[in-house]
Amino acid sequence: MKGTPSKPPLAALAIIVLAFLSGPPLSCSTFSILHHFGSGTDGVSPETPPIVDSHGNVYGTTGSGGTSDDGTVFELTYTDPSGWTETILHSFDFYNDGSGLAAGVVMDSSGNLYGSTVSGGPDDSGTVFELSTNGNDWTLAQLYIGSAGSMVLDGAGNLYTPLGPGNYKLGAIAELSPQGNSWSYTALYSFCPHSPNCSDGLSPNSPLAWDAAGNLYGTTLYAGIYPYPTNCASPFGCGVVFKLTPRKGGAWSYRVLHWFGGFTTDGQLPNGGLVSDGKGNIYGTTSYGGPGFYGGTIFQLSPHTAGEWGQAVGYSETQLYTFPDCTQGCGPFGPLVRDNAGNLYGAAGGGNQSCNGYCGVVYRLSQRRDGSWKYSLLHAFNGSDGNGPNGVTVGNDGNLYGTTISGGQYNKGVVFQITP
């Protein structure tokens, strides 16, 4: 049924609004709004952070809005002295193109964009699309009919995506590969049927991440340890971190690296993308759990031997930060990203109280010389400058770029920039 997609359900759960106090001073950073969504036939309510190309142009999606209120793909370009200008690259139509862009876009080496819609299209199950350009105009082509999530690309132009509830009730990890003038679909792994009681995870809904060796990492929102721990916030389990390793002949092997909720103060319900460093460590967030407040965690998973996950006899989880209350953020969501200096950046709920309970924050986690990590609040939103950040992207210029799902001049979201 046609309609305006809402933010993923975990976002509401992730932002555990208990009691908010006035926050401490912010870290020294510069915040600016590049675009207010919602004027005329503009897109509205972006649900994921944008991407930035090598020229500094910003691309993203909106969950709804546009000429048919089914969502848009947009571009922001900067010219001096005019500033930032938005161009709608495509306005979606429910019956033809699909509707509701809950995932962002990725760009290949030729400048083509790839993304997905959650509904609509030929059989109302969503679409995977490509937007290609001749330098002036953009042309949309449907690559696959069916539900999909956020995409990642490999060097050969193949797309990889988690498929959550919908056509794939329990979830799967899929590869879409160009085959001449068409695209082929391959399920790399299907969750739950291969594992009793879904100990391998259930409902992958976050972007996948590559490491330098070509392995894929991801999370599932639910399942894992069974019987499910009594302290789990969900009756369906606390979620897992997994790894997919390519094998000869095109097959992939699946391994769970961590089951959440295995001890009382562990994180639960991972609802954001992972990021890897050059040493085999994986970083991510959970939107719930941790000690005391249960406001979520930022964690690191490290292999036990020489950075080689495939040879490791085990793994270890370290909680780099646990949210003590909501004054500086709580319930992190959206992808975690890493800059060239090794700093981690992300978004969370909490912060300012002026947005019916929360406005959200952007934070940084930086490693000290002694190996510990320092949490810094880069920006706390207040509604007029945005409400509900979806995460951030690090541009080549070192600045952070992000979107909010609402707030701003028309209360339909903004694109923002932070110089940390």
N, C-alpha and C positions, 0 to 999 in steps of 0.2 A: 504494500500500500504506500502510495506517495505521501511523503511527509518530511518534516525537518528533522534530520538526525540529531540525537543528543550526544553529549560528551560520553565516552565509554563509561559504563556503570561504575567501574572501580574508582573513577575520579571522584564521584560523590562519596564513596566509602572511604577513599584515601584521605579526604580532607576531614579528619575527625575533629569537629569543632566542639571544643569543650569550653574553655574560658580563655579569652584573649586579654593580654595586658599590653601596655604601650611598649613598643620594641626599643632595643638599644640603638645607639647611633649606627648608621650604615657605613660599610667600607667605602673608601674614597673611589668613586666611579662616576662616570657620566652617562646619563640616560637621556634618550631622545625618541620621539615618536616619528616614524617615517610615513605612516599612513593610518587614517581612521576609516574603518570599513562602515558601509551602510548608507552611502549617499546614492540616491537614484537606483539604477540597476546594478550597483556594485555587489560583489559578494559579501556575505556576512558569516560570522561565527567560524573562523578557522579553528581546526581541532588538532593541528600538528605544527611543529616549528617549520620554518622555511628552509630552503637550501640557498647557497650563495655560489655563483660560478667564479671562474678565475678573473673575470672582469669586474667583479663586485656587484653584479646584478642579482637581485633577490627573487626567488620563485617560490610559490606556495599554492595551497588550495584553500577553499572555504567550504564549510559543510553545507551551506545553502546560499540563497541569494542568486544574483544574476538575472538574466531575462526571463527565465522560467522558474526561478526559486529552487533550482536543483543543484546549485553549487557552481564554482568557477575554478579555473587555474589562472593565476595572476603573475605578473612580472612587475617589479619595481626597479627603475633605473634612475641613476643620479646624473644630473647635468648642472654645471655651474653657469649662472647663478640661480637657475630655476629651482634646484633642489630635487627632491624625489618625486617621480611621476609613476602612477600605476597604469598598466595596460592589461586589460582582460584578454588573455590568450584564447580562452574558450569558455562559453557559458553552456552548461549542460542542460539537456532536455530529457526528462524522465523516460519517455517511451523510446527514444532513439539512442541516446548516449549513456544513460544511467543517471542515478541521482544520489546525492549525499557523499561527499568526498571526505571520509573520516580519516584517510591516510594522506600523507604528503606525496611529493613527487621526487624521483631521482633523475639524474641527467647522465647520459652516456658521453663518450669522448667526442661525438659529433654534434652535441648540443640538443639531442632529442630528449624529451621528457616522458617518463612513464609513471602511471598511477592507477588507482582503482576507485570504483564507486561501490557503495554498499547495497544498492537496490536499483530497480529500474532496468532498462535495457530490453533486449528481445524477449526474455522470459522472466523479467522482474527478479533476477537473482544477482544483479550487479554485473560489472564489467571490469576488465583490465584494458587500459588504453595506452596508446602512444601519441604524443604530440610532436610532429616534426615540422621543421621550418626551412624555407628556401632563402632565408635572410630577411624576408618581409612578412609573409603570411605564415600562419600555423595551420596544419592539417591534422585532424584527429582520425585515428584508425583504431578499431577494436581488435585486440589481440586474443582475448579469451572472454567467454561468457560464463560468469559465475563469481562467487564472493572471493575476496582476497584481502590482504592487509597491506601494511607498508612494505615496499620493495627494497631490495638491495641488488646491485649488479655485480657480475664478475668481469674479468678482463675480456671474455669472449662475447659479452653482450647478453648473457643469460640472466633472467630475473629469478629471484628467490623470495618467497613470501610465506608468512604463516597464514593458514586458513582456519579461522575460528568457527564458532557456532554459525550455522546457516546451512549451506549445502553439506558441510562437513561438521556434523554435530559435535564430535569429540575433538576435532582439530587435526590438522596435518601440516607438514612442511612441504611446499611444492616448488618445482622448478618449471619455468616457462622458457622455452628455447626457440630461437628463430630457425625455421626449416623452409628455406626458399621464400615463398611469398606468404607463408602461414607460420603459426607458432604451435608448438607441441607442449602438452602438459604432462609432467611426471611427478607422482607423489614420492618424495624422498623418504618420508616417514609418516605413518598414521598412528595417532595416539590411542592408547587404552586397549584396543583389541589384542595387541601383542603382549600386554602385561596385565596380570590379574589385579583387579581393584584399582586400575589406573595408577600404579606406582610410578609409571614413566611420565606422568603429568597429564593435564587435561586443560584444553582451551588456551592454545598459544595466541597471544594477542598483541605482542610487542615486536618492534623491528628486530630483525636478525643482525648479527655483527660478525665481521670477518676477523681472523687473525692473520699474521704474516705468512703462515703455512697453508692458507686456503681452507681452514676449518671454519665452520659456521657455529655460532653460539646463540642461544635464545633462552627464553623463559616461558613457563606456563603459569597461568594465573592460579590454577587449582590443582588438586590431587597431590600425589607424591607419597609420603609416608602413610601406610595403612596398617591397622586402623588409624583413621585421622586423629591427630592429637586433640585432646579435649580443649586445649587453649586456642585452637584455630578460630579466627574470626569468621570463617566460612565453613558450612557443614560439608563442603566438597573438598576440603583439604587446603594446604597452605602454599602449594606451588613448588616448582623445581627450576634449577638451571641445568641446561643440557648442552651437549656438543654433538655436532654432526661432522664426521670425517669422510672425505671422498676416498673410495677404493677403486681398484682397477676394474674396468668393465662398466663403469658408470654407477655402481652401487655406493651407498653411503651407510656407515655404521653409526649407531645412536648410543649415547652414553649419558646417564644422569651424573652431573658433577656435584650437585647439592640438593638435598631435600629440605625445604624450609619447615620450621616448627618442630625440629627434632629436640630442642631444649627450650625451656620456658621463656628465655629472653631472646630467642632467635627472631629474625624478621619473618614476615608473612606477606603473602599476596604480592609478588613482584609484578609491577605494572608499568615498567619503563624499559627502554632498550639498554643493552649492555655495551661496554666499550672495552677494548683490550689495549695493553701496552706492548712494547717490544720484547718483554721478558716472559711472556706467557701468562701474565696475571689478567684476570677479568674483574671488571668493576660494574656495579649495578645498585639498584635501590629496591627496597620493599616499601609498600605504602602503609603497612601496619606492622605491629610487633615492636620488638626491642624491650629494654628494661623499663619497668615502672609505667611510664605514660602511654606506651604502645603507639607512639607517633610516627613510627617508621624508622628505617635504617638505611645507611649507605655502606655497602659491603665490598670486600675484595676476596676473590677466590684465587688461591695460589697452588700450583702443582708441587708435589713433594720432591721431584727430581728434575733438575737441569732445564726447567721450562718446557719439557716435552710432555704434553698432556697424554699422548698415546702410550708413553712408557712409564707414566707416573703410577706408583702403587696406591696413591690416594691423593687427597686434596685437603686444603684447610681453608676455613672461612675466617676472616677477620672483620669485625665491625669497625669501620673507620669512623663512623659518627652515628649516634642515635639521638633522635630529636627529643629534647627534654620537655618541651611544651610547644605551644603554637606561636609564641611571640616572634620568633625568628624563622618560622616555617614549621610545617609538619605534614605528614602524608605526602611524601615526594611522588611525583608521577612524570610521565614523559621520559624521553631518552636522556641518559647521562652522556656527556661529551667530555673530551680531553683535549687540551691544547698542547703545543709543542714543548712546553716547559713541564708537562705532567700534571698541571692543575685540572681538577674535575669541576664541571659546571652542570647545574640542573635547576629544575623548578619544583616548587612545592606549594601546598596550601598554607593556611595560616597567615600571619602578618597582620595587616591593617583590618580593623573591624568594620569599616564603612561600607562593605559590599554584602549586606545581609549575612554577616557572620565571618566572611573571609574575603580577601582580595588576592592573596598569593604572593610569592616571593621568587626571586632568582638568587641563587647562592653559589659560592665557590668553595672548594675544598682543596687546600694546598698542603704539601708535605713539608714538615719542618726537618731540620738537619738531624734531629734525633730519631726520625722515622715516624713520629706521631703526625697527626693531620689536624689542620686548623680550619674551622668552619667560619666563613665570612658571609654576611648578608650584603649582597650587591645592590638589590633594589626591592623595596616593598611597595606593591601597587596600592592605589587608593580609589580606584574606580574611574576617575576622570582620565587617568593615564593607562587604563586597562584593568581587567579583572579576570583572573584565572589563566595564568601563563601556561602554555603547552610544552614548555621546554625551550632550549636554545640551540643554535648552531654556531660554531666558531668559523668566522670568515678568514680568508688569507691575510687580511689586515690585522688579525688578532682580536677584532671586535666580536661581540656576541650579537646575534640576530634572533629574534623570537616573535611569537604572536600570542595574543590573548583571545579567549573565546568570546568575551564580552567586554563591556566597559568602553571607554573612549567617548568621543564626541557624540556618536549616535547609539552608544551602548551595544554595538555589534562587533566589538573587537578592534585590535590595533596590530600593526607591525612596529616593533621597537628595536632599538640598537642600544647596546651598553658597551662603553669603553671601560674595561675593568682596571 
